[in-house]
Amino acid sequence: MTSTRDAALHPSGAGCAFLRRAAGPSSPIKTPSLSQFILIVSVMLLVPVQPASAHPQCLDFEPPFKPVWHLEFCTQYEEFGCCDQKTDNVIAERYWDIIEQVEVAGYDLCEDMLKEIMCQECSPYAAHLYDAEDPYTPVRELPGLCFGYCSEFHSKCRHVVKYLTENQRLKDASERDASTFCSMVNLSDQDYCYPNVLKTPDLNSNLGQVVEDPRGCLQLCLTEVANNLRNPVLMLHSSDDTHRMFIAEQVGFVWVYLRDGSRLEQPFLDMSGEVLTTPWLGDERGFLGMAFHPKYRSNGRFFIYYSIQVNSKLDKVRISEMKVSAYDMNVADPYSERVILEIDEPAANHNGGQLLFGLDGYLYIFTGDGGKAGDPFGKYGNAQNKSALLGKALRIDVDGRDPSGKPYRIPPDNPFRSDPDARPEVFAYGVRNMWRCSVDRGDLVSRYGRGRIFCGDVGQNRYEEIDIIVKGGNYGWRAKEGFECYDMKLCHNPSLNDILPIFAYSHHVGKSVTGGYVYRGCESPNLNGLYIFGDFMSGRIMALEEDKSTGAWKERSVCMGTKKTCSFPGLINHHHKFIISFAEDEAGELYFLATAYPSAMSPLGTVFKFMDPSRRAPPGKCRQKPLPVKVRGKKVPFMPRELTVLDTNEKPTRPPPRKYKVTTRRPVTSSKVKTTTTAKTTTTAKTTASTTMASTTTASTTMASTTASTTMASTTTASTTTASTTMASTTMASTTMASMTMASTTMAKTKATTTTVKTTASTTTALKMMAKMKTKTTAAKTTASTTTAPTTTASTTMAKTKAAMTNTTASMSTTTTSMATATATVATVSMSDTVKPKRKLLDVKAKEEKKKKKKKNNLKPWRKNKVPNKQAANVQMKRTTLKQKPKKQSKKPDGDRIKPKTNQTATDGVKRNVLKTPKSLKNNTIHTRKVPQRKDVREPTRHGKNSVKLREYGAFMNETKTNLNVKTNRTTQNKPQVKNKRAKHDKAL
């Protein structure tokens, strides 16, 4: 079903067809006269009826494909469509979910019609059915239905509309009459509405094949890959799994292009100082060829072919070996050049320039016939002269040296190695000027055609030809040009024994062939096995298709697709006229290089990639995993220049929910209070352990540990109760305490310790209770006294404290545990109004002396220097806190005056806890430091109460090894004690 977000983004998507129809012309049609009617009929008979323009397109704005595996649900589209097995399963899950809901509601299931409608997402024309091919209209949430089918669907299955979409307009229309509903889901183009789209012959006859125009021309589209190049003469990869592309300019620069389209700022190779070239229009000299060694990944060797001039007079072509830099994989070593071969050039044209490695591992070199016209050199010309290196296909072994001193060896199976009248390097002869050759990778499955070498041989006056190079073959020049004779005497020589080209075309088609590649890539399956090449002068792209049964090759014209055919993001349907070269990347995809002005200095060169708009590969099949490329310099991002068929921003608004997934939601708790943190769980475990150990300790230690344990128990219980329930439990606890004098006095003794151990009460539960409870100061005092004994005064209770400390035993800890829950809860509620609980009624001076002695005995040397700073910080923070106190809290009786040292008892408790946990200090879980005094604080912060509570419980959190950011020197800075409490303390003593 459609998600709420998608329906909100496009609430009017289903009614766009209705809106377009409403916006059409509404003027009545005039009845033509008899003469006009005859004229119209005559014109219609003369004009042929154009078939519906097929443009298959999926909802992701890409061409359809043939699934790798069969589809279980939408089986009608398993041969060709827009769904793979994963998408098919998603649609099936949605379908059964809707069926289940319809069945529960008691409606008619409508299985067949529901399945047909949902499976239209897999239709090869899904973009048309959902209006996705038009980037200016919202994508529909239901496919376009023809009126007849829609009426039947409305009468039988309109109740399922609410399960297919959340668009309220569609839901409301489905509850009305069929005419209203069907006008919204109908398409203006009746050829594409369902089910007419399945019945139109023109849309289904050649579905999945390369689109052809009425003349049989294959319509292909292009993408722009690189630009701003000066006559790019070649592009090749290094076969090292990095998927880098190396593009060479005629002036002598070689650039590295990464897989993301960016170009490295530093060139891979700069031979501009050695290469001979000029800015003349059509000059054939320059940097012409390059080939990487088959083991380039391990040895870093590559070979180049370029023009040079010696003494400003003699032109030559040079073949050299070079190596990549040892420090940068994207830069060649400029000092590594080793000359392999140099050949004199008698003229400035016909320089050849192709280098490639065959599957046999040998280097193939293709040279021109020397230039001028008609190969006028010698009796038979250079091409038919096997003792000359010009006009030949040479083959050498560059992995060794010849005993005679040559930097290469002759392969043992070269055809003319033992012929004294021929050069041993010659592999084939009789060529004029082969411009661009390639090695066929072979079929991806059967490997048919693997290793064949295709070349385009530029003709003289009449024909251009494509040849397959074989060992020892004679390709006829200058005796023949294409299939016809050029030199009559040589042509009728019975010993000529020439090999005819596989294809030749006359000069009314083009005048300079540019050899190409046999497509063996993955992204465009329809092009597999096609040899694609072009013509430099006419800019025409052509293709050859082999008949495997006879070995004959048939021409297939290639043209740029129409605007509708190439209506995909990023595609273009035009290119520059002068096609210089073709290329193949490491994955087998096909490219060509063209320029608008064929000059070596003109920066108008562009690289284009072929794309078949009629069919693509299944999603994920062509995924590559290139090795990482270490880039040391800067990268220049790719900026396209060519005008695409669609604007950059013209994309479909959104596809329907093809990948709908049901997400599991977290269970919603009914409690209004959040749970405690993990740190508190750790605290509970530790305090429980301390309760177990309480039976063997003194009365004071027993009650402190028990209070801590019961405080955690109270916190866990309080997380699911309200404040009123807590108060009720406190009243019951106080009644029990009334009958137990020993327990009540003990609780009074440990009350001061409890204020130090209240850290765990800082849970989310306690904080919410503090925010809601607004207890006055008198109520807080009464609560604190109720905790010990409701019938005993505070002074009497305190008087019994010392006796209770000596008489309390471990057996009383269990009874006290039940009371400590109420004690901690009530104390927490009292803290919500920032009322200070009662302090220990021990002598302050005696306790301070005892504390100093403990410090001297227990503290490590590095801690002794920090304690005085802590005390000074406490005093300073107390003064600051008094200035920050809110007006509401400062309203006290006249007799109550604030004393600056009333926090000493609680501070002592904090320090005692710190001394009890040297492991925590060692681990630096909680440390003390001097906090700078805050200035110009006029109002308390929003979370002031909670902050006070957290700071009060800092010492206890230190004992339980939690990681809360609690600072012990702030523990009691906001707890000033009033004067009447000091008087009660003196009276008790």
N, C-alpha and C positions, 0 to 999 in steps of 0.2 A: 504494500500500500504506500501511497505517497506520504512522505513525512510532512509534519506541520511546517517545518521551515521552508520546504519547497513550495507548498501551497501558499504560504505567505509571500514568498518572493514573486510568484506569478499567479495572482488570484484570478486574472482574466485570461489565462492562457488558453482555456478550452473554448472561449468565445471569439478567438481572433478570426476564424473563418467567417463567423456570422457578422463580425464588424466589417470585414473586407467586402462582403457581399452588400452590406447596408451602405457602404461608402461608394458603391458603383454607380454608374449612370442610371438615372430613373426616368429618362424621357421616353415616351412611347415610340415604338418602331413604326416608321411610315411604310405603307404598302407601295412597292415600286410599280411603275407602269409596265405595260407589256414590252415595250422596246427596251426598257432598262432590264427587265427580267431576262430577255433573250441575250442581252450583252453579258450579263453576269454569268449565265449558264455557259456561254461560249468561252469566257475567260477561265471558268472552273474546269472545263474540259481540256483546255490547253495546258493549264498548270498542273503538274503531277502532285498527287496527295503525299505530303510529307509524313513519315511515320512519327510516332511519339518519341521524343528524345529521351533515351534511357540514361539515367544517371544514378546508379546504385550508390547508396550512402548509408552509413550506420549512424547511430545516435552519438558516437564519439567523434563525429565529423571526419571519419576515415572510410576508405573503401571496404566492402565486405571481404570475406575470406572463406576458405574451406576448412572446417574444423579438423583438427588432428584426430580426435576420437569422435565416435558417434554420440548423438544426443539422445538422452533417455526420455525427455519430456517433449520438447518441441522438435519432434522427429522430422517434420516436413522441411526443416531448414538444416538438416545435418550434412547435405551435400554442398550447400553454399548459402551463407547468411552472415549474421552479425553476432552470433553467440558461440562461445566455446563451451566446454563442458562445465566449467565453473559457473558461468552466467546462467546456463540452462538449469543447473541445480538450484540457484537462487530463485529463479522464477517458479520452479516447482515447489519450493518451500513456501513462497508467498501464496501460491495457488491452494495448497492444502490447508494453509492457515485460514484463508477466506472460506473455503468449503466447510471447515469446522465451525466457523462463526455463523455461517448461513444455516447449517444444520441445527445448531443450538437454538437459533432464532425461529426455527420451524418453517423456513421458506423453501421454495423449490430450489434445488441445488444449481441447475443450469450449468452442468459440468462442461458440456461441449462448447457452448458459446463463450463461456468464461475463459476456457483454455485458448480458444482461437484469438480472443482479444488480447490476452496477456502475452501470447507468443508472437505478437506483431513486433515486439522489441527485437526479435531475432530475424525479422524479414530483411532481405537485402535492400529494401526501400523503406527502412524504418525511419530514416530522416524525413522522408516525404510524408509518411503517415503521421508523424508527430510535428510537422512543420519545422524541423530542425535545420533543413537546408536553407531556410530563409533567416539570416542573422538579425533581421529587423523585427521579427515577430517572436513572441514568447513560445516556448516549446509546450506542446499540448501535454495534458496528463492522461488523456485517452486518445487512442489512434483515430484517424479520420475514417469514419464509417459511411459507406454508401447509404442512400436514403432507404432503399428497400430492406437491406440487412439491418439498418438501425431501427426501423419500425418494428421488425420482428423481435429484435433484442429488447426494445422498450416494452413490448406487450408481454414478453415472457420473463424477462430477467432484469427489470429495472430496479428491483430491490437490491441487486449486488453493486450498484453504482456507488453507494455509500462506503463499500469496502474497497473499492478501487481508487478512490480519490477523496481528498479532504476539501476540495474546492466546493464552497457552499453554493456557488452559482450552478454548478453541475448537479449537485444534489437537489436543489430546488427545481431545476428544469426536469429532472427525471421523475419528479412527483406530478408534473403537469402532463399535458398531452404529448404525443409522439412528435408532432410537427415542431413544437418548440424545442424539444430536446435534440432532435436530429438536425435541426438547423444550426445548432451549436457545434456538433461533432462532425458535421459533414465537411468535405473538402471542395474547394472551388474547381480543382482539376479532377474530373471524374475518372481519369485514367489511373490515378494513384490511390483513390480511396479503396478501402477493403470491402468486399473481396475482388473488385475489378482489377486491382493491381496484379492478381494472380492469373487473370484471364486475358489480359492484353498481350497479343503475340509479340509486338515490337519490344515489349519490356522483358520478355522471358525467353525469346528465341536464342539469343547469344549471351545469356547472362553468365558473367564470370570470365568472359573472353575479352581480349583487347578491343577497345572501341574502335570501330572503323567508320570513316565517313563514306558517303555514297560512291566515292572513287576507289574505296578499298584501302585508304591510307590509315595506318595505325596511329591513333591519337595518344600521344604521351605528354606528360607535364614535366616541369623542371623545378628544382630548388637552387637557389644561389648559395654557393659554398665559400667562395673567396673572390676578391676583386682588387682593383688598384694595382694590377700587375703589368709589367712591361714585356709584352709579347711572351706570355708563358708558353714554353715549347714542350714541357713535359711535366707530369705529376706521377709519382710512384711511391710505394711504401717499402719499408726495409725488411719486412717479414720477420720482425723480432717480437711480435705480439704486443707492441706498444700502440699500434694503430695510428702512428704518426704518418702524415703525408708530407712529402718533399716536393716542392714546386720550384722549377728552374726557370729563370728568365733568360731571354736570348742574350742579354748583355753580360751574363756570367754570374749572377747571384742565385743561390739556392736557399729557399726559406723553409722553415719547419712550421707546419700547422698541426696543432693538437686536435684531439678528438672533439673538444668543445667548440671548435671553430676559431679559436684565437691563434694568432701568429706570434712567434717569438721575435722580439725586437732585434736580436743579433742574428745575422744570417748563418746558416750552416756552413756555407762555402762562398767565398768571394774570389772569383777568377776574372773579375772585370779588367784587371791590369794585364792579363795575358790573352784574353779572348779578342779575336778580330771581328769587329762588327761596325756598322755605320748606321746613321739614322735614315738612310735612303729607304724609300718605300719598296717593300718586297725583297730586301737584301736577305739572301739565304744563309749567310755566314753568321757565325756566333757560337754560343754554347748550345750544342745540338743534342747530346745524349748523355745518359747516366744509367748505371745499373749497380745494384747492391749484390755482393757475393752471397751465395746461398747460405753460407755460415757466418753472415755478418754479425749476428748476435754474439758470437764467440771471438771472431777475429777482427771485426771492425773494418773490413776492407770494402772499398767500392771503386768503381771505374767511371771515367768521364770521357766524353768525346767532344772536341771543340776545334774551332778554326784558329790558326795562327798565321802570322806573316813573318818571313825571315828576310832581314836586310831591306825591308820596305818594298820588296819586289815579289818574292816567291810565296805563294799561298800553299799552306799545308793543312791537313787535318791530323790531329794528335789524339791518341788513345793513351790514357795514363791511369795508373793505380794510385789511390790515396787511402788514408786511414783516418778513423775518427780520433778525436783528441782523447788522451788518457784521463783527462780531468773533467771533461764535460761531454755527455753523450749527445748533445745537440750542436756540437761544433766540430768541424773537421780540423785535422792538423794541417796547417798550410805548408809545412815543411816536409810532408811525407810523400810528395808526388814522385812517382817512379814511372818514367815514360816506357810504355809497352810497344807502341808502334806509331810511326809517322808516315803519311802518304802524301805525295805531291799532288796538288790540284792545278790542272792547266787552265781552269776558268773559275769564275767567281760563283757560278751556280752549280746545281746538282752535286751537293756536298754529302748527300746521305745523312747519317747522323744517328742511326738506331743501334743501341746496345741492349742485349738481354742475355740472361742465362737460361739455357734449356734444362729439361728434366735430367739430362745426362751430366749436368754440372759444368759444361763447357760454355765459354763466352762466345756469343754470336755477334759479329760486326757487319753492318750493312752499309756499303759505300755507294756513291753515285758514279755515273759513267764519266765524269770529268768535266761536264758542262757543255756550253755552247748549244748547238742544235743538231740533232741527227747523229750524235756520237761520231764525229769526223776523225777520230784519232786512229791512225793505222789503216791497214787494208780492210779489216773487219770491224774496227772500232774496239774500244776497251772492254765492252761488255762481253763480246764473243771471244776475246783474247784471254785464255786461261792463265797466261803468264803474267798478267797485270792484276793488280789488286783492286782496280776501280771497276764499278759495275758488277760487284760480286756480293755474295753472302759468305763471310769468312767464319771459320770456327777454330778457336785455339784453346789450349789448356793453360790457365794462368796460375795453377797451383804448383808449377815446377819450372825449371830452367832447362833450355836446350843445351846439349853439349857444345854446340857451336858458339854459344855465348848469347843467344837470344833470350830475352826475359820471359819467354813462354815456351811451351812445348806443343808439338803437333799431335793431336789425338790419333791413336793408332788406326782408327777406322775412317779417317778422312778419305774421301773418294779418289783424290788425285795425288795422294802422298807418294806414290811410286811412279807418277808420270813425270818424265824429265822435262816436258814442255809446259808444265803447269806448276803454279805455286802450290805448295802443300797445304797452305792455309785455306784454299778455296773449298767451300762446301757446296755452293751452287753458283751459277753464273747466268749471263744474259738478262740482267736487270738494268733498268734505266736510272731510276732514282727512287728507291724504296723509302717512303716517308711513313713511318710508324708501323711497327710490327708488334705482335703479341703472341703469348703462349696460352693455349687453351687449357683451362684447369680440368676440363672434363665434367661430365654429368655428376652431380653430387651423389647419386645413388649407384648408377651403373658404371661410372667412370668412362663412358663412351666419349671419344674425341680427345682424351687427355694427352697433352704433349704436342699437339699440332701447332705449327707456327704459321700464323696468318700475316700477310703483308699487303699494303697498298702501294702499288707501283705507279708513279706519276707518268702520264703519257706525253706524247710529243704534240701532235696536231689534232688527233681525232678521238682517241679512246683512253679511258682510265680503267685500270684493272685491279682485281683482288686475286692474290695467289696464295697457295699453301706450299710452303717451302719443303722440299724433300731433298735427300742427300744425292748430290751429283746432278740435280736437275738443271736443264737449260730452259730459261723462260723467254727466249725468242728475240729479245732486243739485240740488235737493231733490225733483224730480219723481219720481225713482226711487231705490230703495235696492237695489243688486244688480240682479237681473233683474225685480224686482217694483216696483209703483208705491208711492210713499210719499205724495205729494200728488196726489190724483185729478184735480183740475182741470189741473194742469201736466202730469200724465202723459199725458192724452188730447189734449194740444195737438198738432196735426199738424205744427207748426213746431219741435217739440222736436229731432228729428233727432239723438238721442243715440247714443253709442257704447257698446255693451254690454261688460261686463268679460269677460276671457278665463276667469275662474273666480270663483265666489262660494260661500261656505259659510255655513250658518245658525249661529245662536248656541248651538245645542246642541253644536257643535264648538268654538267659541271666540267671544269677544266683542270682541276688539281685535286686528286684523291687524297684523303687523309685516312690512313688505316685505323681500325678500331679494335674491339674485343668481342669475344663470344661471351654473352652474359651468363654467369654462373652464380649470381648472388642469391640472396634469400628473400629480400623484401618485396620483389616483384616476380612472383612465380610464372606469370604469363610470358615473361621475356626469356625464360630459360632456353638456351640453345640458339638464340638469335645472334648472328654476327652483326653488330651495329657499327657503322662507320659513317663518314661524311665527306663533303667536298669543301675545300678551302675557299675557292672562288665564288661558288654559288651559295654557300651556306646551307646546303641541303643535307638532311640526315636520312640515311637509308639503312635497310636491314636485309640480311640474307637468312633464309630458312632452309635447312638441309632435309632432303628426302632420304631417310636412312636406308630405304630399300634399294634405291638406285644410285645414291651418292650425289645426285644433282642438287644444285642450289637454286632456290627460287627467291626472286626479289620481293620484298615487302616494304613498300614506301612508308616512311615515318613522317608524321607531321605533328605540329603542336596542337594540342587539344583546344577545343572551343572554350569560351568563358564558362559555360555551364559545366563542361567536362572537367575543367580544372578548378572548380569552385571548392577548394579545400584550403585550409589555413596554410600560408607560407608558399603556395605554389604559384608559378609563373608559366606563361604559355608563349614566351618569346625568348630570343637569344641574339647575340651579336652575329654578324654575317660571316666573318672570317674564322672558320673552324681550324685551329692550329693543330690540336692533338686530342687524343682520347686517353683515358686513364682508368685504372681499376684500384680500389682500395683493398685492404687486407681481408675484408669480409666478402669481396667479390662484387661489390656494388659498382656501377658504371658511371663515369663522368666524362665531360669533354671541356676543352679549353678553347675559348674564342675571344676575339677582340673586335672592336669597332674600327680600328685604324691599324693596319699591319706594318707598324714601324717598331724597330727595336727599342726606341726611346719613348714610345707612347704608353702611358699608364692606364690604358683602357681595357686591359685583359681581365677576363672574368672566368671563373670555374663554375660549371653547372652540373647538377646531378639529375639523372633520369629517375622518373617515378611513374608507375602505372596507376592511373586513377580508377581502373575497373576492378582491380583485385589486389589485395595485399596478403602478406603472410599472416598466419594465426598469431594472436598476441603472445609475446614471450618467446617465440620460436627463434627469432634472429638476435636474441640478446647476446652481447659480447662481454667478455671480461678482460679488458686490456691491462697490461702491466703498467705500473705507475711510471711516470716520466719525471725525472728530477730536473727541475727548471731552476737555473741559477740566475738568469737575467729577468727582464721584464717581459710581459705579454701584452700584445696589442689585441684588444677585443674585436670581433668581427662585427662590422656595421653594414648591413645589406643596403644595396643601392637600387636594385631593380624593382620595378613596380609589380606587386603581386596582383593576382586576379581579385582577391578579396583584400580589403583594407586590413591593416594589422589588428585593429580592434573588432573586426567583424568575425565574431565567434558565436556559436549557439549560446543562448541564454543559460540553458542547463539541460541535461538529459533527464528523462524520467528515472525513477528510482530503480535502476537496473541492479545495483549492488546493495539492495536493502538487507540490513542485518538487524536482528532483534538483540538489543543490548540488555544485559542483566542489570537491574537496578539494585541498589543496596536496600535492605529492609528498613523501613521507617519505624523508629521506636515511638511509643506513645508517651514515654516519660518526658517531662518538661525539663529535666535536669540532665546534663551531659555526664558521661562517665568520667572516672578519675583517670589520671595519666599513668604511664608505665612506671614512672618513678615512684609513685605512691604504692604500687604493688610491691616494689622492692622494699619500700619502707615497712609495709605490713609484715613482710616475711622477717625482716630484721627485728622489728619490735615484738613479734610473736616469740622469736627465739629469746629475746631478752626477758619476756614474761616467764618462759620456762625456767630460766636461770634465776628468777626472783626468789625462789624458795631458799637459796643458799646465801643470800646477800643480806645486808642490813635493812632495817625498816624503811629508811629513806630511799635506798636504791630500789627496793622492791616496789614501792609505791610509784616511783618515777617510771620504771619499766612497764608496770601494769597500766599506769595511766596512758603511756604512749600506745600500748597495744590496744587498750579499750578505746582510745581516741580514734584509731584507725577503724576499729569495728563500728564505732559510732558514725564515722564519716561514710563508710560503705552503706550503712543503714539509712543514713540521712539523705543519700542520693536519690532515694525513692519515696521520700516523705516530705511533708510540708512543715512549715515552722510551727504550726499549731500542734501537730502530732509530736514534735520534739518537746514542746513545752509540757504536753500531757505526760510523756514518758518521764520527764524530769520530776514532775509532781509525785508520780508513783515511786520513783527512785528515792525521793526525799522522805517519803513515808517509811520506806524500808530502813532508811538510815536512822530514823528516829529511834528505832528499837535496838540499835547497835551503837553503843557509845564509843567502843574502841575503833570501829571502822570509820565513824564520822570524824573523830579526832584525827585519825590518820589521814583522811582525805583533806582535812584542813591543813595538816602539815605539808602535804605534797601539792597544795594549791599553787604555791609559788613555782614549784618545778613544772607544773602543768602549763604555766604560761610560757615557759621556755620550750616545751615540747609540742607546741600547737601548730607546728609547721604543716602537718598533714591535713589540718582543718582548712587549709587554703585551697582546697579542691574547688571545682566549679560549683558544686552544690552549696558549699559554705558561702562562696562569694555571692551567689544569687540570694541566699537567705539574708546575708548582710545588707544587700541592696534593698530588700523589701522590708526588713524589720527596722523600725524606728523606735527603739526603746529609750526611755528617758534615763537620766543618771540615777534617780532613786530606784527605779525598777531594776536596773542592773545591779545595784548594791543588794537589793532584796534577793535577787536571783543567786548572787554569789553566796549570800548567807544561807539561802535555802539548800544549796548544795551540801553544806555540812550538816546542818540540823535545823529544821524549821522552828523548833521550840526553844532554841538556845541562842543567846545573843552572840554578836561577833566577838566581844571581849572575852566572854567565858570560853568560847571555842578556841581562841588563840591561847588562852591560859593553859589549856590542856594539851597543847601541841607537843611540848617537850616530853611530857610523860608518855604520850602516844608513840613517840619515836623509839623509846627504849622497850616498850611492851609489845609492839607490833610483831607478829610472826609471819612465816610464809603461808600458814593456813588461811590467813585473812585476805590474801591477795585475790583468791577466787571471788570472795564476797565483794571486795572493792571493785573488781572488774565490771560487774553489772552497774555499779554506781558511776564509774568513770565515764561511761558512755553518755549519761545525762550531764555529767560535769563538763565534758568537752563541748557538747552541743550547746549548752546554755552559755558557756563562756564565749563560744563563737558568736552567738546571737548578740551578746552584750558588746562584743567588739565592733559590731556593725555601726554603732553610734559613737565610736572612738572613746568609749568610757574605759578607764584604766582598771584592770582587775587588781585584787589585793596582792600586795607583795609579801615576800617572806618576812616574818616578824623576828628575824634574828638581828643580832647587833651588827650594824653596818661596819663599824670599825674593826670588830673582831673578824668578821668575814673577809674584809679587805686584806687584813694581815695574813689570814690563812691562805688567801688566794696568792699573795706575793710569795709566800713560802713554797707553794706548789709550783709556781713559775720557776723559781730558782732550781728546784729539784728536777722538774720534768721537762722544761722547755729546752730545745736545742739552742746552741749559741746563736745561730742565724735568726732564731725567732725572738731572742731577747731584745734585739734592737727594734723590733716592729711593735711590740706591745705598748711601750710608752706612746708611740705615734698613734696607736689605736685609741688609747685613753684620751689623748689630746683631741683627736678627731671627734670622739664622742661628746666631749664638752663643747667643742665648737658647733657640732651639728645640733646639739640641744638648744643652744642660743638661737641658731638659725630657725629651728622648728618653732620656737616660741613666737618669732616674728611672723611666721607663715600661718599660724593657727587661724582658722576661720572665726568670724565674728560670732556665729551661733555657738561654738564651743567655748568661747571665752566668756560667755555670760554665766558667771558663778556667783554664789553668795558672797557678801562682803567679807565674811570672815575667812574665806578660802583664798589664799594667795599661793601663787605658784612658787615652788622651791626648785632650784636648779639641779639638785643632786638626788632627787627621788627615784631616778632610774637605776640607781646603783645596784639594787638587789637583782633586778632582771639582768643587768649587765654581768653581774657575777655569775649568774646561772649560765649565761651564754659562754663565758670564759671557762667555766667548769666543764661544760660539754666539750668545748674545744680541747681541753686538756685530756679528756677521756678518750679522744680519738686521734692518737698520733698517726695512724695509718692514713686517715683522710688528709691530714696536714702533709704527710709525706708525698701523697699522690697529687697534692695541689688541687684537689677537687673544689674546695672553697678556701679562698685566701682573703686576708684582710689587707687593705691598703687605705691610705689617707685620701678621702674624697674631698675635692675642692668645694668650698662654700658657694652655694648658689646665691646670686644677687638679683635684686629687683623682682622678687616673687611676690606678687600681690594677691593672687588667688591660688587655692589648692588645685592640683591637676585633676582631670576628670576621674582618674582611677586612684585617687589618693587613699581611700579607705582600703582598697585591696592591696595597694603598695605597702601600707603600714602593716597589714597582716602578714604579708610575705616577708617583710623585713624582721618581724617579731620572731618568726619561726626559723630564722636562718641557721641557728646553732643546731637545731634538731636535724635539719636537712644535711648538715655537715656530718652528723653522727651516722646517718643512714647512707652516706656516700652517694647522694644524688648530685645531679649536675645543674641544679637551679642556680641562676645568677643572683644569689642572695649575699649581701654584704653584711658581715657580723658587726661592723662598726656602726651600722645604722639600725641595729636591732631595737633600740629603745629611744631613738632620738625624738619621737613624737609622743612620748608618754610622760608629760610633767605631772607630778603628784601635788595635790592641794595640801594646805596646811593642816586642816582638821584630820587628815589621814595620819600625818606625822604625830599629831597629838594622841591619837588612838594607839599608835605604835608605842609611844613612850609610856602610856598608861598600862598597856599590856605587859611591858617589861617590868 
